[in-house]
Amino acid sequence: MPGYDSQPQITDTVTSNRSGSSAGPRALRTVAPPAPHGTVLPTALRRTKEVVAAFEQVQESPQRVVRRPLGEFTLTAYAVSERSTGKRPSSPDFGITYSGTRAQVGRTVAVDPRVIPIGTPLYIEGIGIRLAEDIGGAVKGHHIDILVPSDDIALRFGVKRHVAVYALSPSPDS
């Protein structure tokens, strides 16, 4: 966002100790003000473009990638709709993923970032190559939510258990 980096920083005084009381050493820390809701910072946007480009490269040359098994996951599906996401179409971040990209059927999946880092290209058995771009309130642990075109398709998708998932990375010899 233009001008975000030039905003003043905020100095905060930290006065708590282990027990949470205000007694103890004081320290100053400088923190940047939070970005406005729905704002993607320039460095995050550059990283997002790099991740999408890497995903597209993996899609174009699947024979030149290394598959690292991540284990078995439970799959569900969601759509870019108020019913699935809880966001209204009038919201500025409607259809925008956690990574800052526009959600795209055939590419976007929601993951638990503690299990699969955002930006990881994945191969999901029976689904194909996807990109971990989003998170979801109910997506915890070994659970992946696949973006599909509509709520109806998401409901028909149901729940698929014990699906093998692999992280993809470019082959060292490519």
Backbone as ProteinMPNN parsed JSONL, in Angstrom:
{"seq_chain_A": "MPGYDSQPQITDTVTSNRSGSSAGPRALRTVAPPAPHGTVLPTALRRTKEVVAAFEQVQESPQRVVRRPLGEFTLTAYAVSERSTGKRPSSPDFGITYSGTRAQVGRTVAVDPRVIPIGTPLYIEGIGIRLAEDIGGAVKGHHIDILVPSDDIALRFGVKRHVAVYALSPSPDS", "coords_chain_A": {"N_chain_A": [[0.855, -1.178, 0.0], [0.683, 2.15, -0.902], [2.695, 4.431, 0.84], [2.506, 3.086, 3.267], [4.864, 2.05, 4.388], [6.045, 4.403, 5.209], [4.715, 5.288, 7.401], [4.48, 6.441, 10.8], [6.232, 4.818, 13.486], [5.234, 2.981, 16.404], [5.884, 3.349, 19.807], [6.039, 1.157, 22.454], [5.576, 0.394, 25.847], [6.753, -2.201, 27.734], [5.847, -3.836, 30.589], [5.464, -6.082, 32.091], [6.075, -9.054, 34.055], [6.976, -12.557, 34.443], [4.77, -13.457, 35.947], [2.782, -11.828, 35.131], [2.265, -9.505, 36.462], [2.669, -5.946, 37.032], [5.082, -5.384, 38.104], [8.63, -5.362, 37.877], [11.28, -5.446, 35.38], [11.391, -2.726, 33.021], [10.863, -2.327, 29.567], [11.413, -0.954, 26.352], [9.827, -1.225, 23.248], [9.722, -1.102, 19.735], [7.176, -1.023, 17.459], [5.66, -1.652, 14.323], [2.759, -0.007, 13.044], [-0.315, -1.802, 12.676], [-1.22, -3.177, 9.49], [-3.859, -1.881, 7.454], [-7.033, -3.603, 7.425], [-7.242, -6.244, 5.123], [-5.167, -5.33, 3.608], [-2.343, -5.888, 1.628], [1.005, -6.097, 2.132], [3.819, -4.663, 0.356], [6.14, -6.418, 0.288], [4.995, -8.866, 0.92], [3.28, -9.142, -1.241], [5.093, -9.347, -3.372], [6.287, -11.789, -2.651], [4.062, -13.455, -2.843], [3.557, -13.352, -5.602], [5.87, -14.634, -6.487], [5.495, -17.177, -5.395], [3.153, -18.034, -6.721], [4.133, -18.04, -9.328], [6.085, -20.07, -9.092], [4.389, -22.206, -8.532], [2.987, -22.363, -10.952], [5.093, -23.097, -12.599], [5.664, -25.651, -11.583], [3.274, -26.902, -12.287], [3.458, -26.841, -15.073], [5.678, -28.462, -15.59], [5.516, -31.211, -14.34], [7.051, -33.524, -14.242], [9.528, -32.724, -13.461], [9.776, -32.37, -10.719], [10.191, -32.867, -7.183], [8.594, -35.072, -5.057], [7.562, -34.915, -1.802], [6.421, -36.882, 0.745], [3.697, -35.951, 2.819], [1.897, -37.177, 4.363], [-1.273, -38.668, 5.32], [-4.36, -37.064, 4.711], [-7.443, -35.423, 5.641], [-9.964, -34.435, 3.466], [-12.005, -31.69, 2.581], [-14.363, -29.443, 1.029], [-14.732, -26.088, -0.225], [-16.332, -23.024, -1.284], [-16.017, -19.845, -2.978], [-17.918, -18.036, -1.413], [-20.463, -16.425, 0.561], [-21.67, -18.216, 2.254], [-19.778, -20.306, 2.504], [-17.38, -18.977, 3.292], [-18.033, -16.953, 5.064], [-17.68, -14.336, 4.497], [-18.945, -11.343, 3.078], [-19.929, -10.556, -0.311], [-19.593, -7.82, -0.732], [-17.509, -7.145, 0.862], [-14.163, -5.91, 1.146], [-12.156, -7.837, 1.174], [-13.26, -10.098, 0.102], [-13.022, -13.162, -1.498], [-10.306, -13.093, -1.432], [-7.336, -14.683, -0.555], [-5.612, -15.962, 2.382], [-2.936, -15.65, 1.835], [-2.959, -13.442, 0.255], [-3.577, -13.56, -2.404], [-5.953, -13.734, -5.154], [-8.497, -16.035, -4.755], [-8.554, -19.088, -6.544], [-10.194, -21.472, -8.413], [-9.081, -24.758, -8.934], [-6.547, -24.209, -8.223], [-6.268, -23.069, -5.573], [-6.035, -24.067, -2.166], [-7.046, -24.497, 1.241], [-5.219, -24.672, 4.236], [-3.778, -25.898, 7.335], [-1.507, -23.779, 8.565], [0.445, -24.51, 10.378], [1.01, -27.072, 9.801], [1.289, -27.344, 6.999], [3.154, -25.11, 5.265], [2.083, -21.863, 4.153], [2.005, -21.208, 0.721], [3.127, -23.502, -0.221], [3.483, -25.735, -2.884], [1.367, -28.447, -3.704], [0.723, -31.971, -4.198], [-2.179, -33.672, -4.448], [-3.607, -36.717, -3.995], [-5.911, -37.954, -6.326], [-6.938, -35.445, -6.762], [-5.033, -33.56, -7.754], [-2.509, -31.122, -8.658], [-2.099, -28.484, -6.42], [-2.121, -25.307, -4.646], [-1.11, -24.235, -1.491], [-2.719, -21.715, -0.205], [-4.522, -20.534, 1.477], [-6.291, -20.262, 4.63], [-8.497, -21.665, 7.095], [-11.191, -21.462, 9.451], [-12.038, -23.959, 10.404], [-10.097, -25.615, 9.533], [-7.807, -27.601, 10.617], [-4.84, -29.201, 11.708], [-4.211, -32.253, 10.023], [-5.865, -31.589, 7.674], [-7.344, -30.533, 4.718], [-8.862, -28.045, 2.788], [-10.478, -27.864, -0.192], [-10.778, -25.595, -2.845], [-13.688, -25.129, -4.686], [-16.029, -24.645, -7.471], [-18.699, -23.98, -6.555], [-21.133, -23.748, -3.825], [-22.885, -25.913, -3.887], [-21.396, -27.919, -5.197], [-19.371, -28.143, -3.314], [-20.782, -29.206, -1.124], [-21.57, -31.67, -2.214], [-19.08, -32.796, -2.572], [-18.319, -33.623, -0.061], [-16.723, -35.438, 2.599], [-13.503, -36.622, 2.467], [-11.407, -39.107, 3.506], [-8.117, -40.117, 4.645], [-6.35, -39.432, 2.489], [-3.588, -39.324, 0.407], [-1.014, -36.901, 0.491], [1.38, -34.762, -0.977], [4.237, -32.666, -0.741], [5.509, -30.464, -3.135], [8.512, -29.745, -4.842], [10.961, -28.047, -6.861], [13.026, -30.137, -8.878], [16.397, -30.878, -8.016], [18.112, -31.152, -10.19], [16.994, -29.722, -12.25]], "CA_chain_A": [[0.0, 0.0, 0.0], [1.526, 3.333, -0.949], [2.785, 5.199, 2.068], [2.448, 2.299, 4.493], [6.19, 1.959, 4.981], [6.46, 5.692, 5.735], [3.924, 5.645, 8.572], [5.293, 6.457, 12.012], [6.196, 3.616, 14.3], [4.656, 3.192, 17.722], [6.719, 2.832, 20.883], [5.194, 0.515, 23.447], [6.324, 0.049, 27.044], [6.437, -3.523, 28.248], [6.126, -3.758, 32.024], [5.039, -7.271, 32.838], [7.048, -10.114, 34.263], [6.387, -13.877, 34.199], [3.48, -13.649, 36.6], [1.785, -10.945, 34.532], [2.088, -8.277, 37.225], [3.383, -4.822, 36.442], [6.39, -5.24, 38.738], [9.692, -5.972, 37.099], [12.001, -4.532, 34.494], [10.662, -2.084, 31.94], [11.575, -2.355, 28.294], [10.726, -0.294, 25.254], [9.928, -1.918, 21.973], [9.127, -0.335, 18.652], [6.389, -1.895, 16.594], [4.995, -0.96, 13.22], [1.307, -0.068, 13.179], [-0.856, -2.871, 11.848], [-1.717, -2.795, 8.168], [-5.327, -1.869, 7.404], [-7.624, -4.897, 7.097], [-7.295, -6.546, 3.7], [-4.015, -4.759, 2.927], [-1.204, -6.771, 1.399], [2.204, -5.279, 2.099], [4.59, -4.893, -0.865], [6.993, -7.611, 0.345], [4.106, -10.03, 0.868], [2.779, -9.235, -2.601], [6.184, -9.904, -4.185], [6.415, -13.199, -2.271], [2.895, -14.132, -3.397], [3.775, -13.504, -7.036], [6.908, -15.651, -6.649], [4.894, -18.468, -5.068], [2.246, -18.397, -7.814], [4.99, -18.369, -10.476], [6.667, -21.384, -8.821], [3.299, -23.168, -8.686], [2.729, -22.516, -12.387], [6.223, -23.854, -13.136], [5.45, -27.041, -11.18], [2.174, -27.415, -13.103], [3.906, -27.005, -16.455], [6.7, -29.513, -15.679], [5.394, -32.072, -13.161], [8.092, -34.548, -14.246], [10.75, -32.123, -12.929], [9.587, -32.007, -9.318], [10.4, -33.872, -6.148], [7.418, -35.213, -4.196], [7.889, -35.298, -0.428], [5.155, -37.249, 1.389], [3.301, -35.228, 4.027], [1.02, -38.054, 5.128], [-2.671, -38.775, 4.896], [-5.151, -35.916, 5.138], [-8.879, -35.397, 5.423], [-10.297, -33.376, 2.522], [-13.346, -31.143, 2.439], [-14.351, -28.448, -0.043], [-15.417, -24.813, 0.025], [-16.497, -22.153, -2.451], [-15.907, -18.421, -2.671], [-19.295, -17.594, -1.188], [-20.701, -16.023, 1.945], [-22.004, -19.429, 3.0], [-18.554, -21.057, 2.796], [-16.299, -18.199, 3.892], [-18.518, -16.007, 6.057], [-17.435, -12.975, 4.02], [-19.934, -10.848, 2.115], [-19.341, -10.103, -1.574], [-19.256, -6.397, -0.664], [-16.307, -6.991, 1.686], [-12.984, -5.703, 0.298], [-11.312, -9.025, 1.1], [-14.027, -11.233, -0.413], [-12.309, -13.872, -2.557], [-8.866, -12.938, -1.255], [-6.822, -15.724, 0.332], [-4.733, -15.57, 3.481], [-1.648, -15.254, 1.26], [-3.132, -12.178, -0.45], [-3.949, -13.78, -3.798], [-7.37, -13.974, -5.414], [-8.755, -17.474, -4.757], [-8.762, -19.59, -7.893], [-10.55, -22.885, -8.51], [-8.036, -25.483, -9.65], [-5.245, -23.847, -7.659], [-6.279, -22.714, -4.159], [-6.517, -24.917, -1.074], [-6.842, -23.973, 2.591], [-4.465, -25.624, 5.054], [-3.328, -25.442, 8.644], [-0.127, -23.372, 8.287], [1.383, -25.177, 11.289], [1.3, -28.374, 9.198], [1.753, -27.069, 5.64], [3.369, -23.667, 5.139], [1.411, -21.143, 3.072], [2.89, -21.083, -0.428], [3.645, -24.808, -0.613], [2.769, -26.478, -3.93], [0.997, -29.781, -3.219], [0.055, -32.939, -5.06], [-3.203, -34.341, -3.645], [-4.101, -37.892, -4.721], [-7.291, -37.86, -6.785], [-7.293, -34.044, -7.006], [-4.015, -32.995, -8.626], [-1.591, -30.134, -8.098], [-2.755, -27.312, -5.846], [-1.24, -24.412, -3.909], [-1.571, -23.871, -0.147], [-2.807, -20.251, -0.207], [-5.568, -20.03, 2.354], [-6.535, -20.942, 5.894], [-9.916, -21.663, 7.42], [-11.457, -21.647, 10.872], [-12.199, -25.375, 10.737], [-8.992, -26.366, 8.924], [-6.822, -27.827, 11.671], [-4.089, -30.454, 11.605], [-4.136, -32.907, 8.711], [-7.133, -31.3, 7.011], [-7.203, -29.604, 3.602], [-10.125, -27.597, 2.212], [-10.26, -27.648, -1.615], [-11.68, -24.595, -3.425], [-14.497, -25.619, -5.808], [-16.788, -23.535, -8.063], [-19.972, -23.576, -5.941], [-21.515, -24.4, -2.568], [-23.495, -27.199, -4.218], [-20.308, -28.864, -5.448], [-18.691, -28.347, -2.035], [-21.6, -30.129, -0.327], [-21.491, -32.997, -2.841], [-17.71, -33.294, -2.375], [-18.353, -34.342, 1.21], [-15.475, -35.586, 3.355], [-12.673, -37.728, 1.989], [-10.403, -39.384, 4.537], [-6.93, -40.925, 4.32], [-5.887, -39.074, 1.147], [-2.148, -39.032, 0.399], [-0.653, -35.548, 0.06], [2.817, -34.59, -1.151], [4.753, -31.331, -1.009], [6.273, -30.474, -4.374], [9.592, -28.766, -4.98], [11.699, -28.287, -8.102], [14.099, -31.127, -8.837], [17.697, -30.209, -7.958], [18.804, -31.223, -11.472], [16.266, -28.989, -13.306]], "C_chain_A": [[0.892, 1.228, 0.0], [1.502, 4.076, 0.376], [2.781, 4.382, 3.337], [3.795, 2.264, 5.187], [6.635, 3.27, 5.613], [5.654, 6.117, 6.961], [4.799, 5.606, 9.814], [5.174, 5.14, 12.764], [5.712, 3.969, 15.692], [5.611, 2.599, 18.748], [5.796, 2.362, 21.985], [6.068, 0.184, 24.654], [5.838, -1.287, 27.567], [6.814, -3.527, 29.716], [5.764, -5.019, 32.776], [6.206, -8.226, 33.027], [6.348, -11.453, 34.062], [5.003, -14.048, 34.793], [2.404, -12.741, 36.029], [1.571, -9.661, 35.302], [2.911, -7.163, 36.594], [4.74, -4.591, 37.094], [7.445, -5.892, 37.853], [10.311, -4.989, 36.137], [11.104, -3.974, 33.403], [11.512, -2.147, 30.677], [10.747, -1.622, 27.264], [10.874, -1.155, 24.016], [9.223, -1.063, 20.933], [8.42, -1.304, 17.733], [5.768, -1.061, 15.488], [3.495, -1.022, 13.446], [0.773, -1.174, 12.286], [-1.331, -2.335, 10.503], [-3.235, -2.767, 8.21], [-5.846, -3.226, 6.96], [-7.679, -5.09, 5.587], [-6.115, -5.995, 2.921], [-2.924, -5.81, 2.795], [0.016, -5.878, 1.277], [3.041, -5.616, 0.872], [5.46, -6.141, -0.83], [6.15, -8.874, 0.282], [3.582, -10.23, -0.551], [3.849, -9.801, -3.533], [6.325, -11.394, -3.915], [5.269, -13.998, -2.871], [3.072, -14.367, -4.888], [4.824, -14.576, -7.311], [6.328, -17.047, -6.419], [3.981, -18.938, -6.197], [3.059, -18.774, -9.055], [5.621, -19.749, -10.296], [5.613, -22.476, -8.983], [3.028, -23.429, -10.162], [3.848, -23.304, -13.059], [6.074, -25.337, -12.803], [4.343, -27.661, -12.019], [2.619, -27.712, -14.528], [4.885, -28.163, -16.615], [6.621, -30.46, -14.491], [6.454, -33.174, -13.104], [9.4, -34.026, -13.655], [10.6, -31.686, -11.48], [9.875, -33.192, -8.411], [9.15, -33.883, -5.282], [7.864, -35.698, -2.829], [6.579, -35.631, 0.285], [4.919, -36.453, 2.679], [2.4, -36.076, 4.908], [-0.369, -38.113, 4.528], [-3.469, -37.649, 5.524], [-6.634, -36.181, 4.925], [-9.158, -34.209, 4.506], [-11.756, -32.977, 2.649], [-13.258, -30.096, 1.334], [-15.104, -27.197, 0.394], [-15.496, -24.031, -1.272], [-16.259, -20.708, -2.017], [-17.339, -17.893, -2.598], [-19.433, -17.186, 0.272], [-20.976, -17.248, 2.811], [-20.745, -20.193, 3.408], [-17.532, -20.259, 3.594], [-16.742, -17.269, 5.012], [-18.289, -14.561, 5.661], [-18.495, -12.587, 3.006], [-19.247, -10.414, 0.824], [-18.954, -8.628, -1.576], [-18.0, -6.128, 0.168], [-15.087, -6.818, 0.788], [-12.086, -6.932, 0.193], [-12.08, -10.285, 0.674], [-13.256, -11.868, -1.574], [-10.803, -13.755, -2.478], [-8.396, -13.962, -0.222], [-5.965, -15.128, 1.436], [-3.387, -15.082, 2.952], [-1.741, -13.942, 0.484], [-3.5, -12.334, -1.913], [-5.463, -13.867, -3.928], [-7.545, -15.483, -5.503], [-9.097, -17.94, -6.173], [-9.05, -21.09, -7.852], [-9.487, -23.577, -9.365], [-6.644, -25.157, -9.15], [-5.29, -23.762, -6.133], [-6.782, -23.834, -3.257], [-6.225, -24.207, 0.236], [-6.205, -25.069, 3.432], [-4.273, -25.054, 6.451], [-1.857, -25.066, 8.453], [0.9, -23.936, 9.268], [1.805, -26.536, 10.737], [1.894, -28.208, 7.801], [1.938, -25.558, 5.513], [2.6, -23.068, 3.956], [2.438, -20.961, 1.952], [3.454, -22.409, -0.909], [2.826, -25.388, -1.757], [2.541, -27.91, -3.436], [0.525, -30.664, -4.359], [-0.884, -33.707, -4.144], [-3.764, -35.475, -4.485], [-5.573, -37.713, -5.071], [-7.749, -36.446, -7.102], [-6.321, -33.422, -8.005], [-3.139, -31.997, -7.895], [-2.376, -28.912, -7.644], [-1.721, -26.505, -5.076], [-1.87, -24.061, -2.568], [-1.548, -22.348, -0.04], [-3.709, -19.699, 0.877], [-5.585, -20.813, 3.658], [-8.033, -20.916, 6.126], [-10.107, -21.952, 8.893], [-11.548, -23.102, 11.289], [-11.068, -26.234, 10.169], [-7.874, -26.455, 9.948], [-6.139, -29.164, 11.451], [-4.027, -30.972, 10.177], [-5.485, -32.812, 7.992], [-6.846, -30.279, 5.907], [-8.588, -29.317, 3.053], [-9.843, -27.193, 0.761], [-11.254, -26.597, -2.116], [-12.358, -25.178, -4.661], [-15.401, -24.481, -6.292], [-18.053, -23.09, -7.329], [-20.209, -24.306, -4.624], [-22.104, -25.778, -2.817], [-22.427, -28.264, -4.446], [-19.552, -29.157, -4.155], [-19.46, -29.333, -1.165], [-21.534, -31.55, -0.893], [-20.106, -33.619, -2.676], [-17.647, -34.108, -1.091], [-17.02, -34.322, 1.929], [-14.752, -36.804, 2.806], [-11.544, -37.902, 2.997], [-9.247, -40.217, 3.983], [-6.448, -40.707, 2.889], [-4.408, -38.693, 1.236], [-1.888, -37.642, -0.185], [0.867, -35.436, 0.052], [3.14, -33.112, -1.337], [5.628, -31.432, -2.244], [7.361, -29.405, -4.314], [10.35, -29.065, -6.253], [12.813, -29.306, -7.895], [15.436, -30.414, -8.829], [18.416, -30.199, -9.307], [18.072, -30.475, -12.588], [16.71, -27.569, -13.42]], "O_chain_A": [[1.784, 1.33, 0.842], [0.444, 4.319, 0.957], [3.031, 4.934, 4.409], [3.883, 2.422, 6.404], [7.517, 3.263, 6.471], [5.888, 7.196, 7.506], [5.751, 4.829, 9.881], [4.161, 4.446, 12.689], [5.775, 5.127, 16.105], [6.093, 1.479, 18.58], [4.885, 3.079, 22.399], [7.2, -0.267, 24.483], [4.646, -1.474, 27.812], [7.963, -3.256, 30.064], [5.762, -5.012, 34.007], [7.18, -8.213, 32.275], [5.226, -11.483, 33.556], [4.152, -14.714, 34.204], [1.236, -12.861, 36.398], [0.795, -8.806, 34.875], [3.748, -7.412, 35.726], [5.474, -3.693, 36.683], [7.164, -6.87, 37.161], [9.911, -3.826, 36.085], [10.189, -4.642, 32.922], [12.737, -2.032, 30.732], [9.517, -1.665, 27.299], [11.929, -1.742, 23.774], [8.241, -0.383, 21.233], [9.004, -2.291, 17.284], [5.396, 0.094, 15.697], [3.003, -2.009, 13.994], [1.355, -1.453, 11.238], [-1.783, -1.195, 10.393], [-3.842, -3.556, 8.933], [-5.178, -3.927, 6.2], [-8.113, -4.198, 4.858], [-6.05, -6.164, 1.703], [-2.625, -6.532, 3.746], [0.061, -4.999, 0.417], [2.984, -6.745, 0.386], [5.519, -6.864, -1.823], [6.551, -9.853, -0.347], [3.455, -11.364, -1.012], [3.551, -10.638, -4.386], [6.467, -12.181, -4.851], [5.481, -15.108, -3.36], [2.775, -15.451, -5.388], [4.688, -15.344, -8.263], [6.633, -17.983, -7.157], [4.027, -20.104, -6.588], [2.711, -19.724, -9.757], [5.686, -20.522, -11.252], [5.906, -23.55, -9.509], [2.861, -24.576, -10.576], [3.597, -24.087, -13.975], [6.332, -26.189, -13.653], [4.45, -28.818, -12.424], [2.208, -28.711, -15.12], [4.921, -28.788, -17.675], [7.561, -30.518, -13.698], [6.729, -33.705, -12.028], [10.299, -34.818, -13.375], [11.239, -30.722, -11.059], [9.809, -34.351, -8.821], [8.696, -32.834, -4.825], [8.471, -36.762, -2.707], [5.715, -34.765, 0.42], [5.815, -36.303, 3.51], [2.164, -35.738, 6.068], [-0.61, -37.678, 3.402], [-3.293, -37.315, 6.696], [-7.024, -37.044, 4.138], [-8.653, -33.11, 4.735], [-12.632, -33.827, 2.806], [-12.186, -29.887, 0.765], [-15.982, -27.241, 1.255], [-14.805, -24.345, -2.241], [-16.298, -20.395, -0.827], [-17.889, -17.382, -3.573], [-18.616, -17.56, 1.113], [-20.559, -17.304, 3.968], [-20.655, -20.677, 4.536], [-16.882, -20.808, 4.484], [-15.921, -16.842, 5.823], [-18.659, -13.65, 6.403], [-18.899, -13.4, 2.175], [-18.106, -9.954, 0.856], [-18.079, -8.223, -2.341], [-17.487, -5.009, 0.176], [-14.975, -7.501, -0.229], [-11.333, -7.063, -0.771], [-11.601, -11.403, 0.865], [-12.882, -11.18, -2.524], [-10.093, -14.256, -3.349], [-8.986, -14.091, 0.85], [-5.638, -13.941, 1.42], [-2.766, -14.202, 3.548], [-0.715, -13.384, 0.093], [-3.715, -11.336, -2.6], [-6.17, -14.051, -2.938], [-6.821, -16.145, -6.246], [-9.832, -17.272, -6.9], [-8.259, -21.874, -7.327], [-9.054, -23.046, -10.388], [-5.666, -25.755, -9.597], [-4.426, -24.331, -5.466], [-7.803, -24.465, -3.53], [-5.284, -23.419, 0.336], [-6.592, -26.235, 3.358], [-4.565, -23.887, 6.712], [-1.034, -25.946, 8.203], [2.101, -23.849, 9.016], [2.824, -27.09, 11.147], [2.884, -28.855, 7.46], [0.972, -24.806, 5.643], [2.483, -23.688, 2.899], [3.59, -20.606, 2.202], [4.183, -22.446, -1.9], [1.609, -25.527, -1.634], [3.425, -28.507, -2.821], [-0.005, -30.179, -5.358], [-0.443, -34.322, -3.173], [-4.329, -35.243, -5.554], [-6.384, -37.362, -4.214], [-8.834, -36.259, -7.652], [-6.745, -32.824, -8.994], [-3.036, -32.022, -6.668], [-3.205, -28.376, -8.379], [-0.592, -26.952, -4.875], [-3.025, -23.639, -2.51], [-0.495, -21.754, 0.187], [-3.662, -18.503, 1.165], [-4.978, -21.878, 3.775], [-8.76, -20.215, 5.422], [-9.276, -22.614, 9.513], [-11.176, -23.449, 12.41], [-11.09, -27.456, 10.314], [-7.097, -25.518, 10.128], [-6.776, -30.141, 11.058], [-3.815, -30.205, 9.237], [-6.149, -33.818, 7.741], [-6.178, -29.273, 6.147], [-9.394, -30.23, 2.871], [-9.055, -26.28, 0.515], [-12.449, -26.7, -1.838], [-11.688, -25.664, -5.573], [-15.532, -23.465, -5.609], [-18.452, -21.933, -7.46], [-19.587, -25.329, -4.337], [-21.855, -26.71, -2.052], [-22.543, -29.382, -3.945], [-19.137, -30.292, -3.923], [-18.858, -30.203, -0.535], [-21.452, -32.518, -0.137], [-19.978, -34.843, -2.643], [-17.001, -35.155, -1.04], [-16.283, -33.337, 1.885], [-15.329, -37.886, 2.698], [-10.817, -36.956, 3.3], [-9.39, -40.924, 2.985], [-6.171, -41.662, 2.164], [-4.025, -37.844, 2.04], [-2.459, -37.26, -1.207], [1.55, -35.941, 0.943], [2.405, -32.39, -2.011], [6.401, -32.379, -2.386], [7.147, -28.307, -3.801], [10.387, -30.214, -6.693], [13.462, -29.324, -6.849], [15.611, -29.437, -9.558], [19.248, -29.325, -9.547], [18.468, -30.569, -13.75], [16.195, -26.827, -14.256]]}, "name": "protein", "num_of_chains": 1, "seq": "MPGYDSQPQITDTVTSNRSGSSAGPRALRTVAPPAPHGTVLPTALRRTKEVVAAFEQVQESPQRVVRRPLGEFTLTAYAVSERSTGKRPSSPDFGITYSGTRAQVGRTVAVDPRVIPIGTPLYIEGIGIRLAEDIGGAVKGHHIDILVPSDDIALRFGVKRHVAVYALSPSPDS"}
